[in-house]
Amino acid sequence: MNIPKNLKYTEEHEWVKVEGNIAIIGITDFAQSQLGDVVFVELPAAGTEVAAGAGLSVVESVKAVSDIYAPLSGKVVAGNEDLADAPEKVNQDPYGDGWIAKIEITGGEELGKLLDCEAYEKLVAEGGH
């Protein structure tokens, strides 16, 4: 299982990569493996304000429909438009081309509540949630 050390994680299996005041968000390798083949990703609209813990996106797979939650508060600056034609990128490259959204962070203090890779590894080892 791939759990990059340079990212932050949520208990709901989202990952966050912070670049300046922008957070790139996706679902983890564990999450995509549990979902199975992703067939559709509902992207958030640019300009949408999101609060930490609120719904950000929906990922539909052959097994289930799963809500993706905003790990941080902010304003959506982009959704990964490539996923409209190639949702399987979420399975193939969850930490790269399979990212879901970018938000401009307004709740920077929330970063401290996210899990580091060791804490996320422990969560997954204990059964995932």
MOJO-V131004 format. One record per backbone hydrogen bond with DSSP energy under -0.5 kcal/mol. CO is the residue of the C=O (numbers start at 0). NH is the residue of the N-H. E is the energy in kcal/mol with one decimal. If there is no record, write none. Layout:
((CO NH E) (CO NH E))
//
This chain:
((0 2 -0.6) (1 28 -0.6) (3 6 -0.9) (7 15 -2.5) (8 114 -3.3) (9 12 -1.5) (12 27 -2.4) (13 9 -1.9) (14 25 -1.6) (15 7 -2.4) (16 18 -0.5) (16 23 -3.0) (18 21 -1.8) (20 104 -3.1) (21 18 -3.1) (21 23 -0.5) (22 102 -2.5) (23 16 -2.4) (24 99 -3.0) (24 100 -1.7) (25 14 -2.5) (27 31 -2.6) (28 32 -2.0) (29 33 -1.9) (30 34 -2.2) (31 35 -1.8) (34 62 -0.8) (36 61 -1.9) (39 59 -3.2) (40 42 -0.7) (41 57 -1.2) (44 47 -1.9) (47 75 -3.0) (49 73 -2.6) (50 53 -2.6) (53 69 -3.1) (56 67 -3.0) (57 41 -3.2) (58 65 -3.1) (59 38 -2.8) (59 39 -1.7) (63 60 -3.3) (65 58 -2.9) (67 55 -3.7) (67 56 -1.8) (69 52 -3.7) (72 105 -2.4) (72 106 -1.6) (73 49 -3.3) (74 103 -3.2) (75 46 -3.6) (77 101 -2.8) (78 80 -1.5) (79 82 -1.9) (80 83 -1.5) (80 84 -0.5) (81 84 -0.6) (81 85 -1.7) (85 88 -2.0) (86 89 -1.8) (87 90 -0.8) (87 91 -2.5) (88 92 -2.8) (92 95 -1.7) (92 97 -2.6) (95 98 -1.6) (99 79 -2.3) (100 24 -3.1) (101 76 -2.9) (101 77 -1.6) (102 22 -3.0) (102 104 -0.6) (103 74 -1.8) (106 109 -1.9) (107 110 -1.5) (108 111 -0.8) (109 112 -1.7) (110 113 -1.5) (114 8 -2.4) (115 119 -2.3) (116 120 -2.7) (117 121 -2.0) (118 122 -2.0) (119 123 -2.5) (120 124 -2.4) (121 125 -1.7) (122 127 -2.3) (123 126 -1.7))
//
